Amino acid sequence: MEVEYNNQDIEASKNSQEEDQYVTLEALTPYLSESGYFFLAHRTGRFGNANSVVDSIFKEGLRAKDNSLYYTTIGLSTPTPEIKAQLKEMQQPEPTIAELKDLFNDWPHLNSKKIIIARIPIQYINMRGDLGDANGERYGAFMRSRTAETGKVTNYLDPKFILGCFDVEKQLVRLNPRFEWQLSPETIASLSAKFAETVAKTERRLKSFQDSVAALSNHKAASSYESFDSMDSDDEFDFSNIDWSSFGLEPIDDEDQDSKGKQK
């Protein structure tokens, strides 16, 4: 049913399993302003703007390019307390829902007409993780993985974190019936476990890097020591091999030099 919902309708829709509930972006303002969450968006992908594509994403999740949510999505400037504080510190104006709608209506990639909106709790973002989210290191807590027969692993953003899809033609947001408006105890337990995995992955990567740097430093130090050690103090230059006559001179040995010094 393609109708505009108010806040009461949104509350009622939370317990609904219907696939085609639509609300205005403005009606979602309280949820887009909620503290403790970070909002991301991504077009429906190369498969186009058909509702069937949205159905699949709502059910299966949003595929992460290069297994990275960082490369898959664009962070949204929503009026959350965290973003408003950040922009204030940068002396920038507060974000507005109107600006967000303008972004959706002029999405910077392939003139997309369907924009997926995701909401993820900041608490489970691995801030120490690789900034590019390589292999789901930073946002891995929100992903679920599938392994193909070839052994290739593909990460998908779990549907429970996908709020809905902004439809440019309708100027409405289609709500995802699988989105968790309030995280369930099971989801929180899963997030905690996966978050711990992402932190462990980061620690392994950093330790491997540190070990590599230490090994390289040790190798350079050893090479420098060997070069210095190879300079034997007994290996002095033999002046007796010089043909002094070619310079019109004759060599003077130490004894001659001493005797001449005494004569003086």
C-alpha positions as CSV (number, residue, x, y, z in Angstrom):
1,M,0.0,0.0,0.0
2,E,1.6,3.2,-1.2
3,V,0.5,5.8,1.4
4,E,2.3,8.3,3.6
5,Y,2.7,7.3,7.2
6,N,2.9,9.5,10.3
7,N,4.9,8.6,13.4
8,Q,2.0,6.6,14.9
9,D,1.8,4.6,11.6
10,I,5.6,3.9,11.9
11,E,5.2,2.6,15.4
12,A,2.4,0.3,14.2
13,S,4.5,-0.9,11.2
14,K,7.3,-2.1,13.5
15,N,5.3,-5.3,14.2
16,S,4.2,-5.7,10.6
17,Q,5.7,-8.2,8.1
18,E,4.2,-6.5,5.0
19,E,6.7,-5.9,2.2
20,D,5.3,-2.6,0.8
21,Q,4.9,-0.1,3.6
22,Y,5.9,3.4,2.7
23,V,6.6,6.5,4.8
24,T,7.9,10.0,4.2
25,L,11.5,10.7,4.9
26,E,10.3,13.5,7.2
27,A,8.3,11.1,9.3
28,L,11.6,9.2,10.0
29,T,13.3,12.3,11.4
30,P,13.1,11.0,15.1
31,Y,14.8,7.8,14.0
32,L,17.4,9.5,11.7
33,S,18.3,11.7,14.7
34,E,18.7,9.0,17.2
35,S,21.9,9.0,19.3
36,G,24.2,6.1,19.2
37,Y,23.7,5.2,15.5
38,F,25.4,5.9,12.2
39,F,23.5,5.9,9.0
40,L,24.8,4.6,5.6
41,A,23.3,4.5,2.2
42,H,23.8,2.6,-1.1
43,R,22.0,2.4,-4.4
44,T,20.3,-0.9,-5.3
45,G,23.3,-1.8,-7.4
46,R,24.0,-2.7,-11.0
47,F,20.9,-4.9,-11.1
48,G,18.8,-1.7,-11.4
49,N,15.8,-0.2,-9.7
50,A,13.2,-3.0,-9.8
51,N,11.3,-3.7,-6.7
52,S,12.5,-7.3,-7.0
53,V,16.1,-6.1,-6.3
54,V,14.9,-4.3,-3.2
55,D,13.0,-7.4,-2.1
56,S,16.3,-9.4,-2.4
57,I,18.3,-6.9,-0.4
58,F,15.7,-6.7,2.3
59,K,15.7,-10.5,2.5
60,E,19.3,-11.5,1.8
61,G,21.3,-8.4,2.8
62,L,23.4,-5.8,1.0
63,R,26.4,-7.3,-0.8
64,A,29.6,-5.6,0.3
65,K,32.0,-4.8,-2.6
66,D,35.5,-6.0,-1.9
67,N,34.0,-7.4,1.4
68,S,34.0,-3.9,2.7
69,L,31.1,-1.8,3.9
70,Y,33.3,1.2,3.5
71,Y,33.5,0.7,-0.3
72,T,29.9,-0.3,-0.5
73,T,28.1,2.6,1.2
74,I,28.2,6.4,1.7
75,G,28.0,7.7,5.2
76,L,25.0,10.0,5.7
77,S,25.0,13.4,7.4
78,T,22.0,12.9,9.6
79,P,20.9,15.1,12.5
80,T,22.2,12.8,15.3
81,P,23.8,14.4,18.3
82,E,27.2,12.9,17.4
83,I,27.2,14.4,13.9
84,K,25.8,17.7,15.0
85,A,28.6,18.0,17.6
86,Q,31.2,17.1,15.0
87,L,29.9,19.6,12.5
88,K,29.7,22.3,15.2
89,E,33.4,21.7,16.0
90,M,34.2,22.2,12.3
91,Q,32.0,25.3,12.3
92,Q,29.7,23.8,9.8
93,P,25.9,24.1,9.9
94,E,23.7,21.3,11.3
95,P,22.5,18.6,8.9
96,T,18.9,18.6,7.8
97,I,16.4,16.1,6.4
98,A,15.9,18.4,3.5
99,E,19.6,18.1,2.6
100,L,19.4,14.3,3.0
101,K,16.5,14.2,0.6
102,D,18.4,16.3,-1.9
103,L,21.2,13.8,-1.8
104,F,18.9,10.9,-2.4
105,N,17.3,12.7,-5.3
106,D,20.6,13.4,-6.9
107,W,22.5,10.3,-6.0
108,P,26.2,10.6,-7.2
109,H,26.2,7.3,-9.0
110,L,24.4,6.1,-12.2
111,N,21.2,8.2,-11.6
112,S,19.9,5.7,-9.1
113,K,16.2,5.7,-8.2
114,K,16.3,3.4,-5.3
115,I,18.6,4.1,-2.3
116,I,19.1,1.6,0.5
117,I,19.3,3.2,4.0
118,A,21.1,1.3,6.8
119,R,21.4,2.1,10.5
120,I,24.2,0.6,12.5
121,P,25.0,1.0,16.2
122,I,28.2,2.9,16.8
123,Q,29.1,0.8,19.8
124,Y,29.9,-2.2,17.6
125,I,32.1,-0.4,15.0
126,N,35.7,-1.5,15.4
127,M,37.3,2.0,15.4
128,R,40.8,0.4,15.4
129,G,40.0,-1.6,12.4
130,D,41.3,-1.0,8.9
131,L,39.8,2.2,7.7
132,G,39.0,0.7,4.3
133,D,37.2,-2.1,6.2
134,A,39.3,-4.8,4.4
135,N,37.6,-8.2,4.9
136,G,35.0,-6.6,7.1
137,E,37.5,-5.6,9.8
138,R,35.8,-2.4,10.8
139,Y,32.2,-3.2,10.2
140,G,32.4,-6.9,10.4
141,A,30.0,-7.1,13.4
142,F,27.1,-6.2,11.1
143,M,27.9,-8.6,8.3
144,R,27.1,-12.1,7.5
145,S,29.3,-14.1,5.2
146,R,28.7,-16.7,2.4
147,T,31.3,-19.0,1.0
148,A,31.1,-20.0,-2.6
149,E,32.2,-23.5,-3.9
150,T,35.4,-21.8,-5.1
151,G,36.1,-20.8,-1.5
152,K,35.5,-17.1,-2.2
153,V,33.9,-15.4,0.9
154,T,31.3,-12.6,0.3
155,N,30.1,-10.3,3.0
156,Y,26.5,-9.0,3.2
157,L,25.2,-6.3,5.5
158,D,22.6,-8.1,7.6
159,P,19.0,-7.1,6.7
160,K,18.2,-6.4,10.4
161,F,20.3,-3.3,10.0
162,I,18.7,-2.1,6.8
163,L,16.0,0.4,7.6
164,G,14.5,0.7,4.2
165,C,14.8,2.1,0.7
166,F,14.2,5.6,-0.5
167,D,12.2,5.6,-3.8
168,V,13.1,8.7,-5.8
169,E,10.0,8.4,-8.0
170,K,7.6,8.0,-5.1
171,Q,9.6,10.4,-2.8
172,L,8.9,7.9,0.0
173,V,10.8,5.4,2.0
174,R,9.8,1.7,1.7
175,L,10.3,0.1,5.1
176,N,12.2,-3.1,5.5
177,P,10.0,-5.5,7.5
178,R,13.1,-7.3,8.7
179,F,14.7,-4.2,10.2
180,E,15.1,-4.3,13.9
181,W,13.9,-0.9,15.3
182,Q,15.1,-2.1,18.7
183,L,17.9,-4.6,18.8
184,S,16.8,-8.0,20.1
185,P,18.9,-9.8,22.9
186,E,19.9,-12.4,20.2
187,T,21.1,-9.6,17.9
188,I,23.1,-7.9,20.7
189,A,24.7,-11.2,21.6
190,S,25.7,-11.8,18.0
191,L,27.0,-8.3,17.7
192,S,29.1,-8.7,20.8
193,A,30.6,-11.9,19.6
194,K,31.3,-10.6,16.0
195,F,32.7,-7.4,17.4
196,A,35.2,-9.4,19.5
197,E,36.2,-11.3,16.3
198,T,36.8,-8.0,14.4
199,V,39.0,-6.7,17.3
200,A,41.0,-10.0,17.3
201,K,41.4,-9.7,13.5
202,T,42.8,-6.2,13.9
203,E,45.2,-7.3,16.6
204,R,46.5,-10.1,14.5
205,R,47.1,-7.7,11.6
206,L,48.8,-5.1,13.7
207,K,51.0,-7.8,15.3
208,S,51.9,-9.2,12.0
209,F,52.9,-5.7,10.8
210,Q,54.9,-5.0,13.9
211,D,56.7,-8.4,13.6
212,S,57.5,-7.6,9.9
213,V,58.9,-4.2,10.9
214,A,61.0,-5.7,13.7
215,A,62.3,-8.4,11.4
216,L,63.3,-5.8,8.8
217,S,65.0,-3.6,11.5
218,N,66.9,-6.6,12.8
219,H,68.0,-7.6,9.3
220,K,69.3,-4.1,8.6
221,A,71.1,-3.9,11.9
222,A,72.7,-7.3,11.3
223,S,73.8,-6.2,7.8
224,S,75.3,-3.0,9.1
225,Y,77.2,-4.9,11.9
226,E,78.6,-7.4,9.3
227,S,79.8,-4.6,7.1
228,F,81.5,-2.9,10.1
229,D,82.9,-6.2,11.4
230,S,84.4,-7.0,8.0
231,M,86.7,-4.0,8.3
232,D,89.7,-5.8,9.9
233,S,92.1,-3.5,11.8
234,D,95.1,-5.4,10.3
235,D,94.0,-4.7,6.8
236,E,96.1,-1.6,6.4
237,F,97.1,-0.1,3.1
238,D,100.5,-1.3,2.0
239,F,102.5,1.8,0.9
240,S,105.4,-0.5,-0.1
241,N,103.5,-1.4,-3.2
242,I,103.5,2.1,-4.5
243,D,106.0,2.9,-7.3
244,W,107.3,6.1,-5.8
245,S,109.8,6.6,-8.7
246,S,106.9,7.4,-11.0
247,F,106.4,10.5,-8.9
248,G,110.1,11.3,-8.9
249,L,110.3,10.3,-5.2
250,E,111.9,7.7,-3.0
251,P,110.1,6.1,-0.1
252,I,111.3,6.9,3.4
253,D,111.0,4.2,6.0
254,D,110.3,4.9,9.7
255,E,113.9,4.3,10.8
256,D,115.3,6.8,8.2
257,Q,112.8,9.4,9.3
258,D,113.7,8.9,13.0
259,S,117.5,9.2,12.3
260,K,117.0,12.3,10.2
261,G,114.9,13.8,13.0
262,K,117.7,13.1,15.5
263,Q,120.3,14.7,13.2
264,K,118.3,17.8,13.2
